Amino acid sequence: MKVIGIETSSIQGGVSILEETDNSITLQRSTAFRRGLVHGKLLVPALDKLLKRAHWRKDKIDLVAVDIGPGSYTGLRVGLAIAKTMAYALKTKIVGVVSLDVLVRNVSANDVHQYICPVIDARWNQVYTAIYEKSADGYKRRTDYLAITPEDLLKVINRYRGEILLFGDGLRAYSDIFKRLANRAEFAPEHLWLPSAANVATLGYESYQSGKRDDPIKLLPLYLRLTEAELNLKSCKRRTTG
């Protein structure tokens, strides 16, 4: 089984390919883009280069796994458009995965923290986040996917009494706020702060093996809140009717 992973929710982004042979999966190739939301320019050329190096034909791809967010609105639209076009044109399967779940895969299964919390900068004084708890077979999500203020996230975290590990670019954006947790939380090193295309491919493959299937026509970004354009439109309507 040949799988492509597309990650465009973050400021970096990337593509990855992995292959299942004899009931095991092997990462064949992976590349990360330079930072700066250049996904629209780099995604297709990078993918073509990976496929060429692996000697894969596009019509032999079995699954496209794509990060549906939350994250950069522009990046998500780029990644989803290409993933859905490929799935539709090649008649291959597609699976969407959530960027917060992808980030969680950066943390080792041997990590000793009872809880972990990815924190993605959502701008406008908000973060995208969720709380995950350690279990016998990995970390399991214990809250909804959230778009909340950093201050409100501190309140959520304080409901959980075990050790907690924080990671993600939201820690940098709101460092003064999260420093208040210094006595009870640990901050993961920065190389764990961004989702990777390799994790997208792996998580997509596992989801597919568990029976998940997405419709390429109906698959949508997970925004968790209104886009800036929608907020502006809503504000204009209020002014017009007010």
LINDA-V915319 format. One record per pair of residues at least 24 apart in sequence whose C-alpha atoms are under 10 Angstrom apart, sorted by the first residue. I is the first residue (numbers start at 0). J is the second residue. D is the distance in Angstrom with one decimal. If there is no record, write none. Layout:
i={I:I}
j={J:J}
d={D:D}
This chain:
i={0:0:0:0:0:0:1:1:1:1:1:1:1:1:1:1:1:2:2:2:2:2:2:2:2:2:2:2:2:2:2:2:3:3:3:3:3:3:3:3:3:3:3:3:3:3:3:3:3:3:3:3:4:4:4:4:4:4:4:4:4:4:4:4:4:4:4:4:4:4:4:4:4:5:5:5:5:5:5:5:5:5:5:5:5:5:5:5:5:5:5:5:5:5:6:6:6:6:6:6:6:6:6:6:6:6:6:6:6:6:6:6:6:6:6:6:6:6:7:7:7:7:7:7:7:7:7:7:7:7:7:7:7:7:7:7:7:7:7:7:7:7:8:8:8:8:8:8:8:8:8:8:8:8:8:8:8:8:8:8:8:8:8:8:8:9:9:9:9:9:9:9:9:9:9:9:9:9:9:9:9:9:9:9:9:10:10:10:10:10:10:10:10:10:10:10:11:11:11:11:11:11:11:11:12:12:12:12:12:12:12:12:12:12:12:12:12:13:13:13:13:13:13:13:13:13:13:13:14:14:14:14:14:14:14:14:14:14:14:14:14:14:14:15:15:15:15:15:15:15:15:15:15:15:15:16:16:16:16:16:16:16:16:16:16:16:16:16:16:17:17:17:17:17:18:18:18:18:18:19:24:24:25:26:26:26:26:27:27:27:28:28:28:29:29:29:29:30:30:30:31:31:31:36:36:36:37:37:37:38:38:38:38:38:39:39:39:39:39:39:40:42:42:42:43:43:57:57:57:58:58:58:58:58:59:59:60:60:60:60:60:60:61:61:61:61:61:61:62:62:62:62:62:62:62:62:62:62:62:63:63:63:63:63:63:63:63:63:64:64:64:64:64:64:64:64:64:64:64:64:64:64:64:64:65:65:65:65:65:65:65:65:65:65:65:66:66:66:66:66:66:66:66:66:66:66:66:66:66:66:66:66:66:67:67:67:67:67:67:67:67:67:67:67:68:68:68:68:68:68:68:68:68:68:68:68:68:69:69:69:69:69:69:69:69:69:69:69:69:69:69:69:69:69:69:70:70:70:70:70:70:70:70:70:70:70:70:70:71:71:71:71:72:72:72:72:72:75:75:75:75:76:76:78:79:79:79:79:80:80:80:82:83:83:83:83:83:83:84:84:85:86:86:86:87:87:87:90:91:92:92:92:92:92:92:93:93:93:93:93:93:93:93:93:94:94:94:94:94:94:94:94:94:94:94:94:94:94:95:95:95:95:95:95:95:95:95:95:95:95:95:95:96:96:96:96:96:96:96:96:97:97:97:97:97:97:97:98:98:98:98:98:98:98:98:99:99:99:99:99:99:99:99:99:99:99:100:100:100:100:100:100:100:100:100:100:100:101:101:101:101:101:101:101:101:101:101:101:102:102:102:102:102:102:102:102:102:103:103:103:103:103:103:103:103:103:103:103:103:103:104:104:104:104:104:104:104:104:104:104:105:105:105:105:105:105:105:105:106:106:106:106:106:106:106:107:107:108:108:108:108:108:108:109:109:110:110:110:111:111:111:112:112:112:112:112:112:112:113:113:113:113:113:113:113:114:114:114:114:114:114:114:114:114:114:114:114:114:115:115:115:115:115:115:115:115:115:115:115:115:115:116:116:116:116:116:116:116:116:116:116:117:117:117:117:117:117:117:117:117:117:117:118:118:118:118:118:118:118:118:118:118:118:118:118:119:119:119:119:119:119:119:119:119:119:119:120:120:120:120:120:120:120:120:120:121:121:121:121:121:121:121:121:121:122:122:122:122:123:123:123:124:124:124:124:124:124:125:125:125:125:125:125:125:126:126:126:126:126:126:126:126:126:127:127:127:127:127:127:128:128:128:129:129:130:130:130:130:130:130:131:131:132:132:132:144:144:145:145:146:146:146:147:147:148:149:149:149:149:150:150:152:152:153:153:153:156:156:156:157:165:165:166:166:166:166:167:167:167:167:168:168}
j={24:59:60:61:62:204:25:27:55:57:59:60:61:62:63:200:204:26:27:59:60:61:62:63:64:92:93:199:200:201:203:204:28:29:46:49:50:60:61:62:63:64:65:82:93:196:197:199:200:201:203:204:29:46:62:63:64:65:66:82:94:95:96:195:196:197:198:199:200:201:202:203:204:42:46:63:64:65:66:67:75:78:79:81:82:95:96:195:196:197:198:199:200:203:31:32:38:42:64:65:66:67:68:74:75:77:78:79:96:98:101:194:195:196:197:198:199:200:32:36:37:38:39:42:65:66:67:68:70:71:72:73:74:75:76:77:78:79:98:194:195:196:36:38:65:66:67:68:69:70:71:72:73:74:75:76:77:78:79:97:98:193:194:195:220:34:35:36:38:66:68:69:70:71:72:74:75:98:119:120:168:192:193:194:195:34:35:36:37:38:70:71:74:168:193:194:35:36:37:38:74:193:194:195:36:37:38:41:42:66:74:75:78:193:194:195:196:38:41:42:45:46:78:194:195:196:197:199:38:41:42:43:45:46:49:64:65:78:195:196:197:199:200:45:46:49:50:64:195:196:197:198:199:200:201:46:49:50:53:55:60:62:63:64:196:197:199:200:201:53:197:200:201:204:60:61:200:201:204:204:201:204:201:197:198:200:201:52:53:197:52:53:197:195:196:197:200:195:196:197:195:196:197:71:73:74:73:74:77:73:74:75:77:78:73:74:76:77:78:81:77:77:78:81:78:81:85:89:91:85:88:89:90:91:89:91:85:86:89:90:91:92:86:89:90:91:92:93:86:90:91:92:93:94:200:203:204:207:212:91:92:93:94:95:199:200:203:204:92:93:94:95:96:196:198:199:200:201:202:203:204:206:207:213:93:94:95:96:97:98:196:199:200:202:203:94:95:96:97:98:99:100:101:194:195:196:198:199:200:202:203:220:221:94:95:96:97:98:199:218:219:220:221:222:95:96:97:98:99:100:101:127:219:220:221:222:223:96:97:98:99:119:120:121:126:127:128:144:145:146:220:221:222:223:224:97:98:99:119:120:121:122:126:127:220:221:222:223:120:121:122:222:220:221:222:226:227:219:220:221:222:219:220:220:215:218:219:220:215:218:219:215:214:215:216:217:218:219:215:216:215:214:215:216:214:215:216:215:215:207:211:212:213:214:215:203:204:207:211:212:213:214:215:218:199:200:202:203:204:205:206:207:211:212:213:214:215:218:199:202:203:206:207:211:212:213:214:215:218:219:220:221:198:199:200:202:203:206:220:221:144:194:199:202:203:220:221:127:128:193:194:195:198:199:221:127:128:129:130:131:140:144:145:167:193:194:128:129:131:138:139:140:144:194:198:199:202:193:194:195:196:197:198:199:200:201:202:203:166:167:191:192:193:194:195:198:199:129:131:137:138:139:140:166:167:191:192:193:194:198:137:138:191:194:195:197:198:199:201:202:166:190:191:192:193:194:195:198:137:138:164:166:187:191:192:137:138:133:134:135:136:137:138:133:137:137:138:164:162:163:164:138:161:162:163:164:184:185:138:159:160:161:162:163:164:138:139:140:141:156:159:160:161:162:163:164:165:184:139:140:156:161:162:163:164:165:166:184:185:186:187:140:152:156:163:164:165:166:167:184:186:164:165:166:167:168:169:170:187:191:192:193:145:146:149:152:165:166:167:168:169:170:171:192:193:146:166:167:168:169:170:171:172:192:193:194:146:149:167:168:169:170:171:172:173:146:147:148:168:169:172:222:223:224:148:169:172:173:147:148:227:148:149:150:169:172:173:149:150:151:152:169:172:173:150:151:152:167:168:169:170:172:173:152:167:169:222:223:224:152:167:169:155:156:155:156:159:163:164:165:163:164:159:161:163:221:223:223:224:222:223:224:223:224:173:173:174:176:177:176:177:176:177:177:179:180:180:183:184:183:191:192:190:191:192:193:191:192:193:194:192:193}
d={8.8:8.8:7.6:5.9:7.8:9.2:9.9:9.7:8.6:9.8:7.3:5.2:5.2:6.5:8.8:9.9:9.4:9.4:9.8:9.7:6.3:6.0:4.8:5.9:7.2:9.6:9.6:10.0:6.4:8.5:8.4:7.1:9.7:9.7:8.7:9.8:9.4:7.5:8.4:6.4:4.9:5.9:8.2:9.1:9.6:8.7:8.8:8.6:5.9:9.2:8.9:9.2:8.9:9.6:8.7:6.2:4.8:5.8:8.1:9.1:9.7:9.9:9.9:8.9:5.3:6.4:7.8:5.2:4.0:7.8:9.0:7.6:9.1:8.3:8.9:7.7:6.3:4.7:6.3:9.5:9.9:6.5:8.5:9.0:7.4:9.7:9.9:8.7:5.5:8.4:9.6:6.7:7.3:10.0:9.0:9.9:9.1:9.3:8.7:6.2:5.2:8.4:9.1:8.6:8.3:9.9:6.9:9.3:9.6:8.4:9.4:7.4:6.5:4.9:8.6:8.9:6.6:9.0:9.5:8.1:9.3:6.5:9.2:8.7:8.3:6.7:8.4:8.4:8.3:7.7:9.4:8.7:4.9:5.6:8.5:7.3:5.5:8.5:9.4:9.1:9.2:8.4:9.0:9.5:9.5:6.5:7.2:5.6:6.8:4.6:5.1:7.5:8.4:5.4:5.3:9.0:9.3:8.0:9.9:9.4:7.0:9.4:8.1:9.8:9.7:8.8:9.1:7.6:9.6:9.6:8.7:9.0:6.0:6.1:9.6:7.3:8.7:8.6:8.7:9.5:9.3:10.0:6.8:7.1:9.1:5.5:5.5:5.0:8.3:8.8:8.8:7.5:8.2:9.6:8.4:9.8:6.3:6.2:7.9:7.9:9.5:7.8:8.7:8.9:7.6:8.4:6.6:9.4:8.5:9.8:8.2:10.0:9.2:8.7:7.9:7.1:7.2:7.8:8.6:7.1:8.2:8.9:9.7:9.2:6.9:5.4:8.5:9.8:10.0:9.7:7.2:9.2:7.1:6.3:8.3:10.0:9.4:9.8:8.2:5.1:7.4:8.8:8.7:9.3:7.8:7.7:9.5:9.6:8.6:5.3:5.3:8.7:8.2:6.6:9.5:8.7:7.5:7.9:8.7:9.7:9.6:10.0:9.3:9.7:8.5:7.3:9.8:6.9:9.3:9.8:7.9:6.9:7.7:9.0:9.7:9.6:9.6:9.7:9.5:9.1:8.3:9.0:9.4:7.3:9.9:8.8:8.6:9.4:7.1:9.6:8.2:7.4:8.6:9.1:7.2:6.5:9.9:9.1:7.8:8.7:7.7:7.6:9.6:8.4:8.3:6.7:10.0:8.3:10.0:9.0:6.4:9.4:7.0:7.7:8.9:7.6:9.4:6.0:8.1:9.5:9.7:8.6:7.9:8.6:9.7:8.0:8.7:7.5:9.8:9.5:9.2:5.9:8.5:8.3:8.6:8.8:9.5:9.2:8.0:9.4:6.8:8.8:9.2:9.1:8.9:5.5:6.3:8.7:7.9:9.6:5.9:4.8:5.6:7.5:9.0:8.3:7.6:8.4:10.0:7.3:6.3:4.7:6.4:8.5:9.6:7.8:7.8:8.8:8.6:5.8:4.9:5.8:7.1:9.1:9.8:6.3:5.5:8.4:8.0:5.0:7.3:9.4:9.1:10.0:7.7:6.5:5.0:6.1:8.6:9.4:8.5:6.5:7.7:9.7:7.5:8.8:5.8:5.0:5.8:5.8:9.5:9.6:8.0:9.1:9.5:8.3:9.7:6.4:9.2:9.9:8.9:8.4:9.2:9.3:5.7:5.8:5.6:6.8:10.0:8.4:7.0:4.7:5.6:8.4:9.0:7.7:5.4:4.9:7.7:9.7:9.6:9.5:9.4:6.0:5.1:6.5:8.8:10.0:6.9:6.0:7.5:8.4:9.9:8.4:9.8:6.9:9.1:8.9:9.4:8.9:7.3:5.2:5.1:6.7:9.3:9.6:7.4:9.3:7.4:8.0:6.8:9.9:9.7:7.9:9.1:8.3:7.2:9.4:9.4:8.0:9.8:8.8:8.2:9.4:7.4:7.6:9.3:9.3:6.5:8.8:9.1:8.9:7.3:9.7:9.0:8.2:7.7:7.5:9.4:10.0:9.8:8.2:8.8:5.1:7.2:9.5:8.1:9.9:7.9:9.2:9.1:9.2:6.5:9.5:9.3:6.5:8.1:9.7:9.5:8.8:9.9:7.1:7.6:8.3:8.2:8.5:9.8:8.6:9.2:6.6:5.7:7.2:6.5:8.9:9.7:9.5:9.3:5.8:8.2:10.0:7.5:6.9:7.0:5.8:5.3:8.3:8.6:8.6:8.8:9.3:6.9:9.0:9.8:9.2:8.5:6.9:9.6:9.4:7.4:8.6:8.8:9.6:9.7:6.8:9.1:7.1:6.3:8.3:9.9:9.5:9.2:10.0:8.6:9.3:9.7:9.2:7.6:9.5:9.8:9.2:6.6:9.2:9.6:8.2:9.1:7.9:6.8:7.3:9.7:10.0:9.8:8.0:10.0:9.4:9.7:8.0:9.9:9.0:9.3:9.5:9.3:8.4:9.7:8.9:9.2:9.0:8.3:9.0:5.7:7.3:8.7:9.2:5.8:6.0:9.4:9.1:7.1:9.5:8.5:7.9:7.6:7.3:6.5:4.8:7.6:8.0:9.2:10.0:8.3:9.7:7.7:9.5:9.7:9.0:9.8:9.0:9.6:9.9:8.4:9.2:9.3:8.9:9.2:8.3:9.0:9.8:6.4:9.1:9.3:8.4:9.5:8.8:5.7:8.1:8.4:7.5:8.2:7.8:9.8:9.2:9.3:9.2:8.8:7.3:9.9:9.0:9.8:8.7:9.6:9.6:8.3:5.9:7.8:9.8:8.8:9.6:9.8:9.3:8.5:9.4:9.4:10.0:7.7:5.3:5.7:6.4:9.5:9.0:8.8:9.5:9.1:5.7:5.5:6.2:8.3:7.9:9.3:9.5:9.4:9.4:8.1:9.1:6.7:6.2:4.6:6.4:8.9:9.7:9.6:9.3:9.8:9.9:8.3:5.2:4.5:6.0:8.1:9.4:9.4:9.9:9.8:9.5:9.8:8.5:7.1:6.1:4.9:6.6:8.6:10.0:9.8:8.3:5.9:5.1:5.5:8.8:8.5:9.3:9.9:9.6:8.0:9.5:9.9:9.9:9.1:9.3:7.0:6.0:4.7:6.6:5.1:6.7:9.7:8.4:9.9:9.3:8.4:5.4:5.4:4.6:7.9:9.6:9.1:8.4:8.6:10.0:9.7:9.5:7.7:5.8:4.0:7.8:8.4:6.5:8.3:7.5:8.8:9.2:9.5:7.6:9.4:9.9:10.0:9.9:9.5:8.8:8.4:9.8:10.0:8.7:9.9:5.8:7.2:9.4:10.0:9.1:8.4:6.1:9.0:9.2:9.3:8.7:9.8:9.2:9.9:9.7:8.3:9.8:9.4:6.3:9.3:9.3:9.1:9.5:9.7:8.3:9.4:8.1:9.9:8.1:9.3:9.2:9.4:9.6:8.6:7.8:9.2:9.1:9.9:9.7:9.3:9.8:9.7:9.5:9.1:9.6:7.7:7.0:9.2:8.9:6.1:7.0:9.7:9.7:9.8:7.1:9.6:6.9:7.6:7.0:8.5:10.0:9.3:7.6:8.6:7.8:9.1:10.0:9.4:9.3:9.9:9.2:9.4:6.7:5.4:8.7:7.1:3.9:6.2:8.8:5.7:7.1}
